[in-house]
Amino acid sequence: MTARPARIGAAAAVARLSGWEILPGDRDAIRKTFRFGDFNRAFGFMTRVAIMADKLDHHPEWFNVYDRVEVTLATHDADGVTELDVTLAAFMDRVAAG
């Protein structure tokens, strides 16, 4: 079994990412809301991210309503934000940018 990345913390992650923020409260996590032109584009984004998430064995917490996808990222077995979250967040940003 491959070792999971060590916790780096939400502050270190958002310093390297555009538009992501630290989740308020006691939990070490990052979040971002993505907006698209319609439901089809939002769902397409989620589909592309789901494929990458499976490859990384790292799955987002997300919520979708029509053109909006709200994402929260944290690595549960590290109890906080790791390089996996930065990798998946950067991928989401690239997909959303087209």
Phi and psi in degrees as a GROMACS rama.xvg file:
@    title "Ramachandran Plot"
@    xaxis  label "Phi"
@    yaxis  label "Psi"
@TYPE xy
-77.1844  136.871  THR-2
-67.6007  140.729  ALA-3
-81.0631  152.068  ARG-4
-63.3502  152.486  PRO-5
-75.2406  154.699  ALA-6
-66.3283  131.417  ARG-7
-110.447  -20.7083  ILE-8
93.0041  151.17  GLY-9
-64.051  -38.604  ALA-10
-62.2653  -41.9941  ALA-11
-65.0556  -37.3714  ALA-12
-68.5749  -50.2696  ALA-13
-66.6861  -23.0172  VAL-14
-66.5516  -21.6349  ALA-15
-103.576  -4.74567  ARG-16
-121.063  152.287  LEU-17
-98.3266  123.564  SER-18
83.9688  -2.30474  GLY-19
-87.2153  152.244  TRP-20
-135.126  162.352  GLU-21
-75.9733  132.259  ILE-22
-65.3211  125.558  LEU-23
-62.6314  151.905  PRO-24
105.822  -162.222  GLY-25
-87.7205  -9.75901  ASP-26
-86.0011  135.532  ARG-27
-84.0478  97.9478  ASP-28
-156.823  162.621  ALA-29
-121.516  157.822  ILE-30
-146.544  158.944  ARG-31
-159.086  146.897  LYS-32
-109.434  126.562  THR-33
-104.791  139.679  PHE-34
-121.901  140.194  ARG-35
-128.283  172.468  PHE-36
-68.4145  -26.0337  GLY-37
-166.869  179.902  ASP-38
-63.4248  -39.9773  PHE-39
-58.9012  -43.4837  ASN-40
-68.6456  -39.3258  ARG-41
-63.2478  -43.758  ALA-42
-68.352  -36.6413  PHE-43
-61.1369  -42.6887  GLY-44
-58.1589  -48.4604  PHE-45
-62.9577  -36.7295  MET-46
-65.1111  -46.9294  THR-47
-62.6573  -40.5422  ARG-48
-67.274  -38.7467  VAL-49
-60.6366  -39.1598  ALA-50
-63.9541  -45.6228  ILE-51
-66.6604  -39.4935  MET-52
-59.4216  -40.2868  ALA-53
-64.7488  -40.8108  ASP-54
-62.1171  -37.5146  LYS-55
-82.9432  -11.3543  LEU-56
53.4978  46.1601  ASP-57
-147.364  112.228  HIS-58
-113.152  135.89  HIS-59
-77.9565  159.311  PRO-60
-96.9395  126.085  GLU-61
-148.779  161.957  TRP-62
-139.094  132.141  PHE-63
-125.6  131.359  ASN-64
-136.038  118.255  VAL-65
46.8786  -102.198  TYR-66
-98.6944  7.12958  ASP-67
-116.841  135.224  ARG-68
-127.261  115.601  VAL-69
-98.5497  127.422  GLU-70
-121.164  137.417  VAL-71
-124.523  132.684  THR-72
-123.53  134.38  LEU-73
-162.541  152.785  ALA-74
-97.3752  107.878  THR-75
-61.3212  -40.8463  HIS-76
-75.1172  -9.67782  ASP-77
-102.392  -4.47352  ALA-78
56.5962  39.1179  ASP-79
166.266  -167.269  GLY-80
-83.026  134.151  VAL-81
-129.899  -178.085  THR-82
-59.9894  -29.4376  GLU-83
-58.6231  -40.0293  LEU-84
-67.3372  -40.3075  ASP-85
-64.1072  -43.5893  VAL-86
-61.1829  -47.4361  THR-87
-69.0776  -38.8587  LEU-88
-62.4876  -44.3617  ALA-89
-63.9711  -38.7731  ALA-90
-62.6245  -44.9503  PHE-91
-58.4456  -42.406  MET-92
-61.6867  -42.7135  ASP-93
-64.6747  -43.4943  ARG-94
-63.1552  -45.3464  VAL-95
-63.647  -32.667  ALA-96
-75.4578  -15.698  ALA-97
